[in-house]
């Protein structure tokens, strides 16, 4: 086992909390800025970078021994901030590529792909992270760490990993000059019955049509 692994398994709780909260705060601020749409040409690469960095924090939380909150019942963190506007902004910003297909659990035999939306993923991740941040800012450090760890394992870790894979695939399609299938027929309201049905729903959209608006360049430059 490496020194880094040992450090994350038994770090100083205060130092660890500061590092994790800084990474999470940075993600929340950065993604909220991207959602404003001021620089749409860099949206996809920037989200790819931010999700990669967030998942490093998630990996550290997952590698850590279980956090135990000070109180038996979770204190009230106050009302959850509304993320509908953020979700809608991302849906507009990523409209050509917002919907993608994902296998919910790779360890469930013969799992069928399901349709997901990057905009929904980002809104859900932000909601989970803000909930823990509310505890952290009130000085409930153990509660914040417990929540971030629990929600990473139960929700936002899987969601962030799926969204990251979708964005990485998009970048690869564009920069390797590999045309994308059309996504118009793929919707979160439909249940695809397997790879063939999912492919049949897809259609054709060329990567060149979305490369410039989303800040990507093809392999041919």
C-alpha contacts under 8 A as a table, 3 or more apart, distances in Angstrom:
res1	aa1	res2	aa2	distance
1	X	5	X	6.38
1	X	6	X	6.94
2	X	5	X	5.24
2	X	6	X	6.40
3	X	6	X	5.06
3	X	7	X	6.03
4	X	7	X	4.99
4	X	8	X	6.29
5	X	8	X	5.24
5	X	9	X	6.14
5	X	63	X	7.63
6	X	9	X	5.00
6	X	10	X	6.25
7	X	10	X	5.39
7	X	11	X	5.15
8	X	11	X	5.39
8	X	60	X	6.17
8	X	63	X	6.63
8	X	64	X	5.78
9	X	63	X	6.16
9	X	64	X	4.52
9	X	65	X	5.97
10	X	64	X	7.12
10	X	65	X	7.62
11	X	15	X	7.45
11	X	16	X	6.25
12	X	15	X	5.44
12	X	16	X	6.00
13	X	16	X	5.08
13	X	17	X	5.99
14	X	17	X	5.15
14	X	18	X	6.31
15	X	18	X	5.23
15	X	19	X	6.28
16	X	19	X	5.19
16	X	20	X	6.15
17	X	20	X	5.22
17	X	21	X	5.92
17	X	141	X	7.03
17	X	145	X	6.83
18	X	21	X	5.21
18	X	22	X	6.00
19	X	22	X	5.19
19	X	23	X	6.35
20	X	23	X	5.18
20	X	24	X	6.17
20	X	57	X	6.01
21	X	24	X	5.04
21	X	25	X	5.88
21	X	133	X	7.27
21	X	136	X	7.82
22	X	25	X	5.13
22	X	26	X	6.02
23	X	26	X	5.13
23	X	27	X	6.27
23	X	53	X	7.67
23	X	54	X	6.63
23	X	57	X	6.67
24	X	27	X	5.09
24	X	28	X	6.25
24	X	54	X	6.70
24	X	57	X	7.66
24	X	129	X	6.81
25	X	28	X	5.15
25	X	29	X	6.18
25	X	133	X	7.87
26	X	29	X	5.30
26	X	30	X	6.01
27	X	30	X	5.19
27	X	31	X	5.94
27	X	50	X	6.18
27	X	51	X	7.78
27	X	54	X	6.58
28	X	31	X	5.46
28	X	32	X	6.02
28	X	126	X	6.40
28	X	129	X	7.78
28	X	130	X	7.90
29	X	32	X	5.25
29	X	33	X	6.29
30	X	33	X	5.15
30	X	34	X	6.36
30	X	50	X	7.54
31	X	34	X	4.97
31	X	35	X	6.23
31	X	47	X	7.12
31	X	50	X	7.49
32	X	35	X	5.15
32	X	36	X	6.81
32	X	86	X	7.26
33	X	36	X	5.41
33	X	37	X	7.63
34	X	37	X	5.77
34	X	38	X	7.20
34	X	39	X	7.13
34	X	40	X	7.71
34	X	43	X	6.29
34	X	46	X	7.89
34	X	47	X	7.92
35	X	86	X	6.19
35	X	89	X	5.71
35	X	90	X	5.68
35	X	93	X	7.61
36	X	89	X	6.98
37	X	40	X	5.29
37	X	43	X	7.92
37	X	89	X	7.56
37	X	93	X	6.76
39	X	42	X	5.90
39	X	43	X	6.73
40	X	43	X	5.07
40	X	93	X	7.00
40	X	213	X	6.76
40	X	214	X	6.03
40	X	215	X	7.06
41	X	44	X	7.89
41	X	212	X	6.86
41	X	213	X	5.46
41	X	214	X	4.68
41	X	215	X	3.78
41	X	216	X	7.57
42	X	45	X	5.75
42	X	46	X	5.95
42	X	214	X	6.16
42	X	215	X	4.60
42	X	216	X	7.68
43	X	46	X	5.26
43	X	47	X	6.09
43	X	214	X	6.04
43	X	215	X	6.72
44	X	47	X	5.20
44	X	48	X	6.13
44	X	167	X	6.73
44	X	171	X	7.89
44	X	214	X	5.98
44	X	215	X	6.82
44	X	216	X	7.74
45	X	48	X	5.03
45	X	49	X	6.31
45	X	171	X	7.66
45	X	215	X	7.19
45	X	216	X	7.53
46	X	49	X	5.15
46	X	50	X	6.18
47	X	50	X	5.02
47	X	51	X	5.98
47	X	167	X	7.81
48	X	51	X	5.48
48	X	52	X	6.19
48	X	164	X	6.08
48	X	167	X	6.04
48	X	168	X	6.75
49	X	52	X	5.17
49	X	53	X	6.33
50	X	53	X	5.18
50	X	54	X	6.15
51	X	54	X	4.97
51	X	55	X	6.11
51	X	160	X	6.47
51	X	161	X	7.96
51	X	164	X	6.17
52	X	55	X	5.29
52	X	56	X	6.62
52	X	164	X	7.05
53	X	56	X	5.22
53	X	57	X	6.91
54	X	57	X	5.25
54	X	58	X	6.35
55	X	58	X	4.62
55	X	59	X	5.91
55	X	157	X	7.03
55	X	160	X	7.18
55	X	161	X	7.44
56	X	59	X	5.04
56	X	60	X	6.35
57	X	60	X	5.16
57	X	61	X	6.34
58	X	61	X	5.00
58	X	62	X	6.09
58	X	149	X	7.44
58	X	152	X	6.19
58	X	157	X	6.52
59	X	62	X	4.97
59	X	63	X	6.08
60	X	63	X	5.13
60	X	64	X	6.22
61	X	64	X	5.23
61	X	148	X	7.54
61	X	149	X	5.33
61	X	152	X	7.63
62	X	65	X	7.82
62	X	149	X	6.43
62	X	152	X	7.40
62	X	153	X	6.89
64	X	67	X	7.92
66	X	146	X	7.58
66	X	149	X	7.87
67	X	142	X	6.94
67	X	145	X	6.60
67	X	146	X	5.01
67	X	149	X	7.52
68	X	142	X	6.71
68	X	143	X	7.59
68	X	146	X	6.22
69	X	72	X	7.09
69	X	142	X	4.94
69	X	143	X	4.74
69	X	146	X	6.11
70	X	142	X	6.36
70	X	143	X	6.83
71	X	74	X	6.65
71	X	75	X	7.78
71	X	143	X	7.91
74	X	143	X	7.38
77	X	131	X	6.88
77	X	134	X	5.88
77	X	135	X	6.10
78	X	134	X	7.85
80	X	127	X	7.45
80	X	131	X	7.10
81	X	127	X	7.63
82	X	85	X	7.37
83	X	86	X	5.18
83	X	87	X	6.15
83	X	123	X	5.93
83	X	126	X	7.92
83	X	127	X	7.19
84	X	87	X	5.01
84	X	88	X	6.10
84	X	123	X	7.57
85	X	88	X	5.10
85	X	89	X	6.08
86	X	89	X	5.10
86	X	90	X	6.28
86	X	123	X	6.61
87	X	90	X	5.30
87	X	91	X	6.14
87	X	119	X	5.18
87	X	120	X	6.03
87	X	122	X	7.29
87	X	123	X	5.45
88	X	91	X	4.93
88	X	92	X	6.30
88	X	119	X	7.29
89	X	92	X	5.31
89	X	93	X	6.10
90	X	93	X	4.83
90	X	94	X	5.79
90	X	95	X	7.86
90	X	118	X	7.87
90	X	119	X	5.06
91	X	94	X	5.39
91	X	95	X	5.45
91	X	98	X	6.35
91	X	118	X	7.82
91	X	119	X	5.25
92	X	95	X	5.05
94	X	97	X	5.56
94	X	98	X	5.03
94	X	118	X	7.98
94	X	119	X	7.64
94	X	214	X	7.86
95	X	98	X	5.20
96	X	183	X	7.37
96	X	210	X	6.95
97	X	100	X	7.13
97	X	183	X	7.05
98	X	117	X	5.22
98	X	118	X	5.27
98	X	119	X	6.49
99	X	115	X	6.56
99	X	116	X	5.54
99	X	117	X	4.43
99	X	118	X	6.56
99	X	183	X	6.96
99	X	186	X	6.81
99	X	187	X	6.50
99	X	188	X	7.34
100	X	115	X	5.64
100	X	116	X	5.42
100	X	117	X	6.23
100	X	118	X	7.64
100	X	166	X	6.72
100	X	183	X	7.67
100	X	186	X	7.42
101	X	113	X	5.78
101	X	114	X	5.39
101	X	115	X	4.50
101	X	116	X	5.95
102	X	113	X	5.12
102	X	114	X	5.36
102	X	115	X	6.36
102	X	116	X	6.83
102	X	162	X	6.76
103	X	106	X	6.22
103	X	111	X	6.35
103	X	112	X	6.22
103	X	113	X	4.60
103	X	114	X	6.15
104	X	111	X	7.42
104	X	113	X	7.23
104	X	114	X	7.10
105	X	108	X	5.64
105	X	111	X	7.03
106	X	109	X	7.62
106	X	111	X	7.03
108	X	111	X	5.67
112	X	192	X	7.33
112	X	193	X	6.60
112	X	194	X	5.50
112	X	195	X	7.75
113	X	192	X	6.56
113	X	193	X	7.70
113	X	194	X	6.40
113	X	195	X	7.23
113	X	198	X	7.79
114	X	188	X	7.52
114	X	191	X	6.43
114	X	192	X	6.38
115	X	186	X	6.79
115	X	187	X	5.97
115	X	188	X	4.73
115	X	189	X	7.90
115	X	190	X	7.39
115	X	191	X	7.30
115	X	192	X	7.62
116	X	120	X	7.63
116	X	121	X	7.81
116	X	187	X	7.67
116	X	188	X	5.69
117	X	120	X	5.24
117	X	121	X	6.25
117	X	188	X	7.25
118	X	121	X	4.89
118	X	122	X	6.15
118	X	163	X	5.76
119	X	122	X	5.33
119	X	123	X	6.30
120	X	123	X	5.19
120	X	124	X	6.12
121	X	124	X	5.19
121	X	125	X	6.14
121	X	159	X	5.88
121	X	160	X	6.96
121	X	163	X	6.70
122	X	125	X	5.11
122	X	126	X	6.13
122	X	160	X	7.62
123	X	126	X	5.21
123	X	127	X	6.20
124	X	127	X	5.08
124	X	128	X	6.38
124	X	156	X	7.20
125	X	128	X	5.27
125	X	129	X	6.20
125	X	156	X	5.21
125	X	159	X	7.22
125	X	160	X	7.05
126	X	129	X	5.14
126	X	130	X	5.95
127	X	130	X	5.29
127	X	131	X	6.27
128	X	131	X	5.30
128	X	132	X	6.75
128	X	148	X	7.53
128	X	151	X	6.73
128	X	156	X	6.91
129	X	132	X	5.40
129	X	133	X	6.20
129	X	148	X	6.74
130	X	133	X	4.79
130	X	134	X	6.12
131	X	134	X	5.32
131	X	135	X	6.94
131	X	147	X	7.94
132	X	135	X	5.31
132	X	136	X	6.32
132	X	143	X	7.56
132	X	144	X	4.58
132	X	145	X	7.26
132	X	147	X	5.69
132	X	148	X	5.86
133	X	136	X	4.83
133	X	137	X	6.08
133	X	144	X	6.49
134	X	137	X	5.37
134	X	138	X	6.47
134	X	144	X	7.79
135	X	138	X	5.21
135	X	139	X	6.52
135	X	140	X	5.14
135	X	141	X	6.86
135	X	143	X	6.44
135	X	144	X	5.20
136	X	139	X	5.19
136	X	140	X	5.27
136	X	141	X	5.14
136	X	143	X	7.55
136	X	144	X	5.23
137	X	140	X	7.35
140	X	143	X	5.39
140	X	144	X	6.24
141	X	144	X	5.10
141	X	145	X	6.21
142	X	145	X	5.19
142	X	146	X	6.00
143	X	146	X	5.06
143	X	147	X	6.07
144	X	147	X	5.14
144	X	148	X	6.10
145	X	148	X	5.15
145	X	149	X	6.00
146	X	149	X	5.22
146	X	150	X	5.96
147	X	150	X	5.10
147	X	151	X	5.84
148	X	151	X	5.30
148	X	152	X	5.86
149	X	152	X	5.09
149	X	153	X	6.33
150	X	153	X	5.31
150	X	154	X	6.04
151	X	154	X	4.92
151	X	155	X	5.18
151	X	156	X	5.98
151	X	157	X	7.46
152	X	155	X	5.57
152	X	156	X	4.91
152	X	157	X	4.43
152	X	158	X	7.46
153	X	156	X	7.26
153	X	157	X	5.93
153	X	158	X	7.44
154	X	157	X	7.24
154	X	158	X	7.51
155	X	158	X	5.73
155	X	159	X	6.27
156	X	159	X	4.85
156	X	160	X	5.74
157	X	160	X	5.25
157	X	161	X	6.07
158	X	161	X	5.14
158	X	162	X	6.19
159	X	162	X	5.20
159	X	163	X	6.22
160	X	163	X	5.14
160	X	164	X	5.95
161	X	164	X	5.08
161	X	165	X	6.16
162	X	165	X	5.16
162	X	166	X	6.30
163	X	166	X	5.05
163	X	167	X	6.22
164	X	167	X	5.13
164	X	168	X	5.99
165	X	168	X	5.04
165	X	169	X	5.99
166	X	169	X	5.11
166	X	170	X	6.19
167	X	170	X	4.98
167	X	171	X	6.25
168	X	171	X	5.16
168	X	172	X	6.13
169	X	172	X	5.02
169	X	173	X	6.06
170	X	173	X	5.13
170	X	174	X	6.34
171	X	174	X	5.30
171	X	175	X	6.05
171	X	216	X	6.95
172	X	175	X	5.27
172	X	176	X	5.66
172	X	178	X	7.81
173	X	176	X	5.44
173	X	177	X	5.91
173	X	178	X	4.69
173	X	179	X	6.40
173	X	180	X	6.68
173	X	207	X	6.80
174	X	177	X	5.11
174	X	178	X	6.21
174	X	179	X	7.34
174	X	207	X	5.39
174	X	208	X	7.08
174	X	211	X	6.42
174	X	216	X	6.80
174	X	217	X	6.48
174	X	218	X	5.00
174	X	219	X	7.14
175	X	178	X	7.71
175	X	216	X	7.37
175	X	217	X	5.86
175	X	218	X	3.98
175	X	219	X	4.22
175	X	220	X	7.69
176	X	218	X	6.36
176	X	219	X	5.07
177	X	207	X	7.20
177	X	218	X	5.62
177	X	219	X	5.87
177	X	220	X	7.49
178	X	207	X	7.04
179	X	204	X	7.98
179	X	205	X	6.92
179	X	206	X	4.82
179	X	207	X	5.05
179	X	208	X	7.87
180	X	204	X	6.51
180	X	205	X	5.44
180	X	206	X	5.44
180	X	207	X	5.52
181	X	202	X	5.59
181	X	203	X	5.29
181	X	204	X	4.06
181	X	205	X	5.16
181	X	206	X	7.20
182	X	185	X	7.39
182	X	202	X	4.93
182	X	203	X	4.25
182	X	204	X	3.72
182	X	205	X	4.22
182	X	206	X	7.74
183	X	186	X	5.29
183	X	201	X	7.78
183	X	202	X	5.11
183	X	203	X	6.72
183	X	204	X	7.46
183	X	205	X	7.32
184	X	187	X	7.44
184	X	202	X	6.75
184	X	203	X	7.49
185	X	201	X	4.96
185	X	202	X	5.50
185	X	203	X	7.24
186	X	190	X	7.30
186	X	198	X	7.37
186	X	201	X	5.86
186	X	202	X	5.97
187	X	190	X	5.56
188	X	191	X	7.45
192	X	195	X	7.82
192	X	197	X	6.03
192	X	198	X	5.43
193	X	196	X	7.84
193	X	197	X	5.73
193	X	198	X	6.99
194	X	197	X	5.43
194	X	198	X	6.00
195	X	198	X	5.02
195	X	199	X	6.00
196	X	199	X	5.09
196	X	200	X	6.07
197	X	200	X	4.93
197	X	201	X	6.22
198	X	201	X	5.17
198	X	202	X	6.38
199	X	202	X	5.06
199	X	203	X	7.45
200	X	203	X	6.72
205	X	209	X	7.28
206	X	209	X	5.65
206	X	210	X	7.59
207	X	210	X	5.58
207	X	211	X	5.97
208	X	211	X	5.08
208	X	212	X	7.25
208	X	218	X	7.45
209	X	212	X	7.24
210	X	213	X	5.65
210	X	214	X	6.13
210	X	216	X	8.00
211	X	214	X	5.52
211	X	215	X	6.13
211	X	216	X	4.60
211	X	217	X	5.85
211	X	218	X	7.25
212	X	215	X	5.26
212	X	216	X	5.77
212	X	217	X	6.84
213	X	216	X	7.73
217	X	220	X	8.00
217	X	221	X	6.03
218	X	221	X	5.36
